[in-house]
Amino acid sequence: MKVIARPVGTGKTRELIETAAKENGIVLTVNRAALRTKAIAYGYPDVEIIEMGDMIYGNFSPNKKVFVHKMDDFVQDFLWHEYGLELSGYSVALEDSNNAK
């Protein structure tokens, strides 16, 4: 699993889109239109970008790797829309690059 964790404005979104494009993956996000604009600007107009509704209703290509854009926003959106819950915190384990799979 690839985890991209850096400060704002350091190219995380671009790296995620590039990785998804190279690995023929899907990018899951809360705002498809905004991310589509960025993907086109970065030179990746064909990368598949979906939102939660697409996932729920099966409107995506199966058997592809999934890359989540802004994981915290996505989880918050899911919890709020599906259960009326507010995300108040989470933890993330960053793997040592020597032990990554």
C-alpha positions, 0 to 999 in steps of 0.5 A: 500500500502506498501512503503519501503523507506530506504538507499541503502544496507538496504534490501529493494529489499529483503523485496519487493521480500519476501512480493510479494512471501508471498502475491502471487504477481508480481514484476514489474522491469526494469531488470527482469534478475538481479532481478530474480538472486536476488530472487533465491539467497534470496530463492524465485525462484518462485516469478513472475517478469515482465518488462514493455513489459510484462505488455504492452503485457499482459504477466503476471498473472492477478488479482495479487497484483503488487509490483514495484521494484525501482519505480523511475527507472521504471517511468523513463524507462516508460516515456523515452521509451513511450514519450521521457521524462526525469523524473526530480523529484517526491514526495512521501507521506509516510503514518503514520503506525497508519493510513495505510490501 
